[in-house]
C-alpha cells in the first residue's frame, strides 16, 4: 500500500499491470490519498465489498481488471481457463448486487473470452483479455465526457444544483456522471453553485463530492441530508442532479439511499430532477424498479462512523444502501447518447445506444 499526503484529486482511480491492480482507497479520503495493491481477485472483491472502490462504473472497471489478475491455466486448456473466469465472475458479481455495471463489465469480459478473437489458451490470450479490460476503461472515460456535453443544456439558466452521494471522477474512470455537466459548465466559464448532500451513513457527499468540487474550484456548500427540503423551499435550488446504479427498462432508477426523498421533494417544489449515467447502467432485463435487488449493508455503518459509536450498544438498525426513484418523478435521464425524456421506456426499448 502506498500513502501520499497530497490532497489534490488523484489522477488515477485505478492503475493496472499484468500482476497488480492499484485501487484508490476512498475510505481514507479526504484525509489522505493511498492505494491498495491487489494481486488477486479475492483482494479486488474485498475492496469492492468494503467500499474502498465505489461508484457503479468504477466497481465494474475494477471487476474487469480483477477478473484477469494472475490468471492461472495451461495455455492449451481453454476450458480450464474459462471455468476459472466464470467462477471469478460469479464471485465478483455477488460482491455488490444492486449496481448493474458490475455484472455488465464481467459479462463483457466473459463474452470476449469465449470469442474467436480472444482464442483463449492460444499465444497472447492474457494480453488480449487485458486489452479488452482497458478498452472498457477508455469507453467509460469517453462516455463521461459525452455525458458532460449532453447535460450542459439542462444547466442553462440554472445556477444552483443539488446533488447526492458522489457521482464524480471518484465514481468512474474520469470526470464523472452527475458532476460531468457541472465540470463542463465550469470549463466554459459559467457560474455554478452546488449544494452537496453529506449522504448518510458513510458521508460520500461530505468526504468525496465536496473534496472533488473544492479541488476543481467549483463553488459548493455542504448540507446535511435533512436540510435539503429547507434549501429547496427557500428557492435556492434550480436543479437536482444525481447519478444511478441501475436504471430499469421503464426508467425507474436505483441510486444511493436518500435519492428518492430528494425526488419527492423536487416534485413538490417543481424543481427538475435529472439522472445522469452511462448506458452500461441501463438494465433492459429488469422491467421495474421494484425488481431491483437492494443491497443491505452492516448495521454498524448506521450505528457509528469510522469506529466511533453513536448509538447505544445492542441497538438494531436498518441499512439499505440504495432506494429506487420511480420514473414519473424523473425529469430526464442523461447518457453518453443524449437526453431521454419521459416516457423513458420508449427511448430505452428503442435502443438509444448499444450496451
C-alpha positions as a Markdown table, in Angstrom:
| # | Residue | x | y | z |
|---|---|---|---|---|
| 1 | Unk | 0.0 | 0.0 | 0.0 |
| 2 | Unk | 1.3 | 3.5 | -0.9 |
| 3 | Unk | 0.5 | 6.6 | 1.0 |
| 4 | Unk | 0.5 | 10.2 | -0.1 |
| 5 | Unk | -0.2 | 13.3 | 1.9 |
| 6 | Unk | -1.2 | 15.4 | -1.1 |
| 7 | Unk | -4.9 | 16.3 | -1.2 |
| 8 | Unk | -5.1 | 17.0 | -4.9 |
| 9 | Unk | -7.7 | 14.9 | -6.6 |
| 10 | Unk | -5.8 | 11.7 | -7.7 |
| 11 | Unk | -5.3 | 11.5 | -11.4 |
| 12 | Unk | -5.9 | 7.8 | -11.4 |
| 13 | Unk | -8.7 | 5.8 | -9.7 |
| 14 | Unk | -7.3 | 2.6 | -11.0 |
| 15 | Unk | -3.9 | 1.6 | -12.5 |
| 16 | Unk | -3.0 | -1.9 | -13.5 |
| 17 | Unk | -0.2 | -4.2 | -14.6 |
| 18 | Unk | -0.3 | -7.8 | -15.5 |
| 19 | Unk | 0.1 | -8.8 | -11.8 |
| 20 | Unk | -1.3 | -5.8 | -9.8 |
| 21 | Unk | -4.3 | -3.6 | -9.7 |
| 22 | Unk | -3.8 | -0.4 | -7.8 |
| 23 | Unk | -7.1 | 0.9 | -6.3 |
| 24 | Unk | -7.5 | 4.3 | -4.8 |
| 25 | Unk | -8.8 | 3.6 | -1.3 |
| 26 | Unk | -11.7 | 6.0 | -1.0 |
| 27 | Unk | -12.2 | 5.2 | 2.7 |
| 28 | Unk | -9.2 | 7.3 | 3.5 |
| 29 | Unk | -10.4 | 10.5 | 1.7 |
| 30 | Unk | -10.3 | 13.3 | 2.2 |
| 31 | Unk | -7.7 | 12.9 | 4.9 |
| 32 | Unk | -5.1 | 11.1 | 2.8 |
| 33 | Unk | -4.5 | 9.6 | -0.6 |
| 34 | Unk | -3.5 | 6.0 | -0.6 |
| 35 | Unk | -3.7 | 3.0 | -2.8 |
| 36 | Unk | -4.4 | -0.7 | -2.3 |
| 37 | Unk | -2.2 | -3.1 | -4.2 |
| 38 | Unk | -4.4 | -6.0 | -5.3 |
| 39 | Unk | -2.7 | -9.0 | -6.8 |
| 40 | Unk | -5.6 | -11.5 | -6.8 |
| 41 | Unk | -9.3 | -11.4 | -7.5 |
| 42 | Unk | -10.1 | -12.0 | -3.8 |
| 43 | Unk | -8.4 | -8.7 | -2.9 |
| 44 | Unk | -10.5 | -6.9 | -5.5 |
| 45 | Unk | -13.7 | -8.5 | -4.2 |
| 46 | Unk | -12.8 | -7.3 | -0.7 |
| 47 | Unk | -12.0 | -3.8 | -2.0 |
| 48 | Unk | -15.4 | -3.6 | -3.7 |
| 49 | Unk | -17.3 | -5.0 | -0.7 |
| 50 | Unk | -15.7 | -2.6 | 1.9 |
| 51 | Unk | -16.2 | 0.4 | -0.4 |
| 52 | Unk | -12.5 | 1.1 | -0.9 |
| 53 | Unk | -13.6 | 1.4 | -4.5 |
| 54 | Unk | -17.3 | 2.5 | -5.1 |
| 55 | Unk | -19.4 | 4.1 | -7.7 |
| 56 | Unk | -21.2 | 1.8 | -10.2 |
| 57 | Unk | -18.9 | 2.4 | -13.2 |
| 58 | Unk | -15.8 | 2.2 | -11.1 |
| 59 | Unk | -16.6 | -1.1 | -9.5 |
| 60 | Unk | -17.4 | -2.5 | -12.9 |
| 61 | Unk | -14.0 | -1.4 | -14.2 |
| 62 | Unk | -12.3 | -2.8 | -11.1 |
| 63 | Unk | -14.0 | -6.1 | -11.7 |
| 64 | Unk | -13.0 | -6.2 | -15.3 |
| 65 | Unk | -9.3 | -5.9 | -14.4 |
| 66 | Unk | -9.6 | -8.0 | -11.2 |
| 67 | Unk | -11.1 | -10.9 | -13.2 |
| 68 | Unk | -7.8 | -11.5 | -15.0 |
| 69 | Unk | -5.3 | -10.8 | -12.3 |
| 70 | Unk | -2.7 | -13.6 | -12.1 |
| 71 | Unk | -4.9 | -15.9 | -14.0 |
| 72 | Unk | -3.6 | -19.4 | -14.0 |
| 73 | Unk | -4.2 | -22.1 | -16.5 |
| 74 | Unk | -2.3 | -24.2 | -19.0 |
| 75 | Unk | -2.1 | -22.4 | -22.4 |
| 76 | Unk | -3.6 | -25.4 | -24.2 |
| 77 | Unk | -6.5 | -25.8 | -21.8 |
| 78 | Unk | -9.0 | -23.2 | -22.8 |
| 79 | Unk | -11.8 | -25.0 | -20.9 |
| 80 | Unk | -10.0 | -24.8 | -17.6 |
| 81 | Unk | -9.3 | -21.1 | -18.0 |
| 82 | Unk | -12.9 | -20.4 | -18.9 |
| 83 | Unk | -14.1 | -22.3 | -15.8 |
| 84 | Unk | -11.8 | -20.2 | -13.6 |
| 85 | Unk | -13.1 | -17.0 | -15.3 |
| 86 | Unk | -16.7 | -18.0 | -14.8 |
| 87 | Unk | -16.1 | -18.8 | -11.1 |
| 88 | Unk | -14.3 | -15.5 | -10.5 |
| 89 | Unk | -17.1 | -13.6 | -12.4 |
| 90 | Unk | -19.8 | -15.1 | -10.2 |
| 91 | Unk | -18.0 | -14.0 | -7.0 |
| 92 | Unk | -17.3 | -10.5 | -8.3 |
| 93 | Unk | -21.0 | -10.0 | -9.3 |
| 94 | Unk | -22.1 | -11.3 | -5.8 |
| 95 | Unk | -20.0 | -8.7 | -4.0 |
| 96 | Unk | -22.5 | -5.9 | -4.7 |
| 97 | Unk | -25.8 | -6.8 | -6.2 |
| 98 | Unk | -27.5 | -3.5 | -6.9 |
| 99 | Unk | -25.1 | -1.7 | -9.3 |
| 100 | Unk | -25.7 | -3.3 | -12.7 |
| 101 | Unk | -22.3 | -2.0 | -14.1 |
| 102 | Unk | -20.5 | -4.7 | -12.1 |
| 103 | Unk | -22.4 | -7.6 | -13.8 |
| 104 | Unk | -22.3 | -5.8 | -17.1 |
| 105 | Unk | -18.5 | -5.4 | -17.1 |
| 106 | Unk | -17.9 | -9.0 | -16.0 |
| 107 | Unk | -20.3 | -10.2 | -18.8 |
| 108 | Unk | -18.4 | -8.1 | -21.3 |
| 109 | Unk | -15.2 | -9.8 | -20.3 |
| 110 | Unk | -16.6 | -13.3 | -20.2 |
| 111 | Unk | -18.2 | -12.9 | -23.6 |
| 112 | Unk | -15.0 | -11.7 | -25.1 |
| 113 | Unk | -13.0 | -14.5 | -23.5 |
| 114 | Unk | -15.2 | -17.0 | -25.4 |
| 115 | Unk | -14.9 | -15.2 | -28.7 |
| 116 | Unk | -12.7 | -16.4 | -31.6 |
| 117 | Unk | -10.9 | -13.1 | -31.4 |
| 118 | Unk | -9.6 | -13.9 | -28.0 |
| 119 | Unk | -8.9 | -17.5 | -28.8 |
| 120 | Unk | -8.5 | -18.4 | -25.2 |
| 121 | Unk | -5.4 | -20.5 | -24.5 |
| 122 | Unk | -3.6 | -19.5 | -27.6 |
| 123 | Unk | -0.4 | -17.4 | -27.5 |
| 124 | Unk | -1.1 | -13.9 | -26.3 |
| 125 | Unk | -4.6 | -14.6 | -24.8 |
| 126 | Unk | -3.7 | -12.9 | -21.5 |
| 127 | Unk | -2.7 | -9.8 | -23.3 |
| 128 | Unk | -5.9 | -9.8 | -25.3 |
| 129 | Unk | -8.0 | -10.0 | -22.1 |
| 130 | Unk | -6.1 | -7.1 | -20.6 |
| 131 | Unk | -6.6 | -5.1 | -23.7 |
| 132 | Unk | -10.3 | -5.8 | -23.5 |
| 133 | Unk | -10.5 | -4.5 | -19.9 |
| 134 | Unk | -8.5 | -1.5 | -21.0 |
| 135 | Unk | -11.0 | -0.8 | -23.8 |
| 136 | Unk | -13.9 | -0.8 | -21.2 |
| 137 | Unk | -11.9 | 1.7 | -19.2 |
| 138 | Unk | -11.4 | 4.0 | -22.2 |
| 139 | Unk | -15.0 | 3.6 | -23.3 |
| 140 | Unk | -16.2 | 4.7 | -19.8 |
| 141 | Unk | -13.9 | 7.7 | -19.9 |
| 142 | Unk | -15.3 | 8.8 | -23.3 |
| 143 | Unk | -18.9 | 8.2 | -22.0 |
| 144 | Unk | -18.3 | 10.5 | -19.1 |
| 145 | Unk | -17.1 | 13.3 | -21.3 |
| 146 | Unk | -20.1 | 12.9 | -23.6 |
| 147 | Unk | -22.5 | 12.9 | -20.5 |
| 148 | Unk | -20.9 | 16.2 | -19.6 |
| 149 | Unk | -21.5 | 17.7 | -23.0 |
| 150 | Unk | -25.1 | 16.2 | -23.3 |
| 151 | Unk | -26.1 | 17.5 | -19.9 |
| 152 | Unk | -24.9 | 21.1 | -20.5 |
| 153 | Unk | -28.3 | 22.4 | -21.9 |
| 154 | Unk | -30.0 | 21.3 | -18.7 |
| 155 | Unk | -27.9 | 23.7 | -16.7 |
| 156 | Unk | -28.8 | 26.6 | -19.0 |
| 157 | Unk | -30.3 | 29.3 | -16.7 |
| 158 | Unk | -29.9 | 27.0 | -13.7 |
| 159 | Unk | -27.1 | 28.1 | -11.4 |
| 160 | Unk | -27.8 | 26.3 | -8.2 |
| 161 | Unk | -27.5 | 22.5 | -8.4 |
| 162 | Unk | -28.2 | 20.0 | -5.6 |
| 163 | Unk | -26.5 | 16.6 | -5.8 |
| 164 | Unk | -26.4 | 13.5 | -3.6 |
| 165 | Unk | -23.7 | 10.9 | -2.8 |
| 166 | Unk | -20.7 | 11.0 | -5.2 |
| 167 | Unk | -21.1 | 10.8 | -9.0 |
| 168 | Unk | -17.9 | 12.5 | -10.0 |
| 169 | Unk | -14.4 | 11.4 | -11.0 |
| 170 | Unk | -14.1 | 9.2 | -8.0 |
| 171 | Unk | -17.0 | 7.0 | -9.0 |
| 172 | Unk | -16.0 | 6.4 | -12.6 |
| 173 | Unk | -12.9 | 6.3 | -14.8 |
| 174 | Unk | -12.7 | 10.1 | -15.1 |
| 175 | Unk | -14.8 | 13.3 | -15.0 |
| 176 | Unk | -18.0 | 11.8 | -13.5 |
| 177 | Unk | -21.6 | 11.3 | -14.4 |
| 178 | Unk | -23.8 | 13.7 | -12.4 |
| 179 | Unk | -20.8 | 16.0 | -11.9 |
| 180 | Unk | -19.8 | 15.9 | -15.5 |
| 181 | Unk | -22.2 | 18.6 | -16.8 |
| 182 | Unk | -21.1 | 20.8 | -13.8 |
| 183 | Unk | -17.4 | 20.4 | -14.7 |
| 184 | Unk | -18.3 | 21.1 | -18.3 |
| 185 | Unk | -20.1 | 24.3 | -17.4 |
| 186 | Unk | -17.2 | 25.3 | -15.2 |
| 187 | Unk | -14.8 | 24.8 | -18.1 |
| 188 | Unk | -16.9 | 27.2 | -20.2 |
| 189 | Unk | -16.7 | 29.8 | -17.5 |
| 190 | Unk | -20.3 | 29.5 | -16.4 |
| 191 | Unk | -21.2 | 30.3 | -12.8 |
| 192 | Unk | -22.4 | 27.1 | -11.0 |
| 193 | Unk | -23.0 | 26.6 | -7.3 |
| 194 | Unk | -23.5 | 23.1 | -5.9 |
| 195 | Unk | -25.4 | 22.1 | -2.8 |
| 196 | Unk | -23.7 | 18.9 | -1.5 |
| 197 | Unk | -25.8 | 16.4 | 0.5 |
| 198 | Unk | -23.5 | 14.9 | 3.1 |
| 199 | Unk | -25.1 | 11.4 | 2.3 |
| 200 | Unk | -25.5 | 9.4 | 5.4 |
| 201 | Unk | -24.4 | 7.0 | 6.7 |
| 202 | Unk | -21.0 | 6.9 | 5.0 |
| 203 | Unk | -20.8 | 10.6 | 4.0 |
| 204 | Unk | -19.8 | 10.2 | 0.4 |
| 205 | Unk | -21.0 | 13.7 | -0.3 |
| 206 | Unk | -19.1 | 15.3 | 2.6 |
| 207 | Unk | -15.9 | 13.2 | 2.1 |
| 208 | Unk | -15.8 | 12.8 | -1.7 |
| 209 | Unk | -18.0 | 15.2 | -3.7 |
| 210 | Unk | -17.0 | 18.2 | -1.6 |
| 211 | Unk | -13.4 | 17.2 | -1.9 |
| 212 | Unk | -13.7 | 16.9 | -5.7 |
| 213 | Unk | -15.6 | 20.1 | -6.2 |
| 214 | Unk | -13.3 | 22.2 | -4.0 |
| 215 | Unk | -10.2 | 20.8 | -5.8 |
| 216 | Unk | -11.7 | 21.9 | -9.1 |
| 217 | Unk | -12.6 | 25.3 | -7.9 |
| 218 | Unk | -16.4 | 24.8 | -8.1 |
| 219 | Unk | -18.5 | 26.8 | -5.7 |
| 220 | Unk | -20.2 | 24.4 | -3.3 |
| 221 | Unk | -21.8 | 24.3 | 0.2 |
| 222 | Unk | -22.2 | 21.2 | 2.3 |
| 223 | Unk | -25.6 | 20.4 | 3.9 |
| 224 | Unk | -26.9 | 17.5 | 6.0 |
| 225 | Unk | -29.4 | 15.3 | 4.2 |
| 226 | Unk | -32.3 | 16.6 | 6.2 |
| 227 | Unk | -31.6 | 20.2 | 5.2 |
| 228 | Unk | -32.5 | 19.6 | 1.5 |
| 229 | Unk | -36.2 | 20.4 | 2.0 |
| 230 | Unk | -35.4 | 23.7 | 3.6 |
| 231 | Unk | -33.0 | 24.7 | 0.9 |
| 232 | Unk | -35.5 | 23.8 | -1.8 |
| 233 | Unk | -38.3 | 25.6 | -0.1 |
| 234 | Unk | -36.3 | 28.8 | 0.2 |
| 235 | Unk | -35.8 | 28.9 | -3.6 |
| 236 | Unk | -32.1 | 28.1 | -3.6 |
| 237 | Unk | -32.2 | 25.0 | -5.8 |
| 238 | Unk | -32.7 | 25.2 | -9.6 |
| 239 | Unk | -32.0 | 21.6 | -10.5 |
| 240 | Unk | -31.4 | 18.2 | -8.7 |
| 241 | Unk | -28.7 | 16.2 | -10.5 |
| 242 | Unk | -27.8 | 12.7 | -9.3 |
| 243 | Unk | -26.2 | 9.5 | -10.7 |
| 244 | Unk | -27.6 | 6.0 | -10.7 |
| 245 | Unk | -26.5 | 2.4 | -10.0 |
| 246 | Unk | -29.2 | 0.7 | -12.1 |
| 247 | Unk | -32.0 | 2.1 | -14.4 |
| 248 | Unk | -34.8 | -0.3 | -15.1 |
| 249 | Unk | -36.5 | -0.7 | -18.5 |
| 250 | Unk | -39.3 | 1.7 | -17.5 |
| 251 | Unk | -36.9 | 4.4 | -16.3 |
| 252 | Unk | -37.1 | 3.7 | -12.5 |
| 253 | Unk | -33.7 | 4.4 | -11.1 |
| 254 | Unk | -31.8 | 3.0 | -8.1 |
| 255 | Unk | -29.3 | 5.3 | -6.5 |
| 256 | Unk | -27.7 | 5.9 | -3.1 |
| 257 | Unk | -30.2 | 5.8 | -0.2 |
| 258 | Unk | -31.8 | 9.2 | 0.2 |
| 259 | Unk | -32.2 | 9.9 | -3.5 |
| 260 | Unk | -35.9 | 9.0 | -3.5 |
| 261 | Unk | -36.6 | 11.6 | -0.8 |
| 262 | Unk | -34.9 | 14.3 | -2.9 |
| 263 | Unk | -37.1 | 13.3 | -5.9 |
| 264 | Unk | -40.3 | 13.6 | -3.9 |
| 265 | Unk | -39.2 | 17.0 | -2.6 |
| 266 | Unk | -38.2 | 18.2 | -6.1 |
| 267 | Unk | -41.6 | 17.1 | -7.5 |
| 268 | Unk | -43.4 | 19.1 | -4.7 |
| 269 | Unk | -41.3 | 22.2 | -5.3 |
| 270 | Unk | -41.5 | 21.8 | -9.1 |
| 271 | Unk | -37.7 | 21.5 | -9.5 |
| 272 | Unk | -36.3 | 19.4 | -12.3 |
| 273 | Unk | -34.9 | 16.1 | -11.1 |
| 274 | Unk | -32.3 | 14.6 | -13.5 |
| 275 | Unk | -30.4 | 11.3 | -13.5 |
| 276 | Unk | -27.0 | 11.1 | -15.3 |
| 277 | Unk | -25.4 | 7.7 | -16.0 |
| 278 | Unk | -23.6 | 5.8 | -18.7 |
| 279 | Unk | -25.5 | 3.4 | -20.9 |
| 280 | Unk | -23.9 | 0.5 | -19.0 |
| 281 | Unk | -26.2 | 1.4 | -16.1 |
| 282 | Unk | -29.3 | 0.8 | -18.1 |
| 283 | Unk | -30.7 | -2.6 | -17.4 |
| 284 | Unk | -33.3 | -3.6 | -20.0 |
| 285 | Unk | -33.6 | -7.0 | -18.5 |
| 286 | Unk | -35.1 | -5.5 | -15.3 |
| 287 | Unk | -38.6 | -4.3 | -16.1 |
| 288 | Unk | -39.4 | -2.3 | -13.0 |
| 289 | Unk | -37.6 | -0.7 | -10.1 |
| 290 | Unk | -39.4 | -3.0 | -7.7 |
| 291 | Unk | -37.5 | -5.9 | -9.4 |
| 292 | Unk | -34.1 | -4.4 | -8.4 |
| 293 | Unk | -32.3 | -6.1 | -5.6 |
| 294 | Unk | -31.4 | -3.6 | -2.9 |
| 295 | Unk | -28.2 | -4.3 | -1.1 |
| 296 | Unk | -28.4 | -4.2 | 2.7 |
| 297 | Unk | -25.1 | -3.4 | 4.5 |
| 298 | Unk | -23.8 | -3.9 | 8.0 |
| 299 | Unk | -25.8 | -2.1 | 10.6 |
| 300 | Unk | -22.6 | -0.8 | 12.2 |
| 301 | Unk | -22.5 | 1.8 | 9.4 |
| 302 | Unk | -25.7 | 3.3 | 10.8 |
| 303 | Unk | -24.8 | 3.0 | 14.5 |
| 304 | Unk | -21.4 | 4.7 | 14.2 |
| 305 | Unk | -18.8 | 6.2 | 11.9 |
| 306 | Unk | -15.2 | 5.2 | 11.4 |
| 307 | Unk | -15.1 | 3.2 | 14.5 |
| 308 | Unk | -16.8 | 5.7 | 16.8 |
| 309 | Unk | -20.2 | 4.5 | 18.0 |
| 310 | Unk | -23.1 | 7.0 | 18.1 |
| 311 | Unk | -26.0 | 4.6 | 19.0 |
| 312 | Unk | -26.4 | 2.6 | 22.2 |
| 313 | Unk | -24.7 | -0.9 | 22.3 |
| 314 | Unk | -27.1 | -3.5 | 21.2 |
| 315 | Unk | -29.2 | -1.1 | 19.1 |
| 316 | Unk | -30.6 | -2.7 | 16.0 |
| 317 | Unk | -30.7 | -0.8 | 12.7 |
| 318 | Unk | -31.8 | -1.0 | 9.1 |
| 319 | Unk | -29.2 | -0.2 | 6.5 |
| 320 | Unk | -30.3 | -0.4 | 2.8 |
| 321 | Unk | -27.6 | 1.1 | 0.6 |
| 322 | Unk | -29.9 | 2.2 | -2.2 |
| 323 | Unk | -33.5 | 3.3 | -2.9 |
| 324 | Unk | -35.5 | 3.4 | -6.1 |
| 325 | Unk | -36.9 | 6.6 | -7.7 |
| 326 | Unk | -40.0 | 6.0 | -9.8 |
| 327 | Unk | -39.7 | 7.1 | -13.4 |
| 328 | Unk | -42.6 | 9.5 | -13.0 |
| 329 | Unk | -40.5 | 11.6 | -10.6 |
| 330 | Unk | -37.6 | 11.9 | -13.1 |
| 331 | Unk | -37.5 | 14.8 | -15.5 |
| 332 | Unk | -34.7 | 13.5 | -17.7 |
| 333 | Unk | -32.1 | 10.8 | -18.0 |
| 334 | Unk | -28.7 | 11.8 | -19.5 |
| 335 | Unk | -26.4 | 9.2 | -21.0 |
| 336 | Unk | -23.5 | 9.5 | -23.4 |
| 337 | Unk | -26.0 | 9.2 | -26.2 |
| 338 | Unk | -28.0 | 12.3 | -25.2 |
| 339 | Unk | -31.0 | 13.2 | -23.1 |
| 340 | Unk | -34.0 | 11.0 | -22.7 |
| 341 | Unk | -37.4 | 12.5 | -21.7 |
| 342 | Unk | -40.5 | 10.6 | -20.4 |
| 343 | Unk | -41.9 | 8.2 | -21.2 |
| 344 | Unk | -38.5 | 6.6 | -20.7 |
| 345 | Unk | -39.5 | 3.1 | -21.6 |
| 346 | Unk | -39.9 | 4.1 | -25.3 |
| 347 | Unk | -36.5 | 5.5 | -25.7 |
| 348 | Unk | -34.8 | 2.8 | -23.7 |
| 349 | Unk | -36.5 | 0.0 | -25.6 |
| 350 | Unk | -35.7 | 1.7 | -28.9 |
| 351 | Unk | -32.1 | 1.0 | -28.1 |
| 352 | Unk | -31.0 | 4.6 | -27.5 |
| 353 | Unk | -27.4 | 3.3 | -27.7 |
| 354 | Unk | -25.6 | 0.0 | -27.7 |
| 355 | Unk | -24.6 | -1.7 | -24.5 |
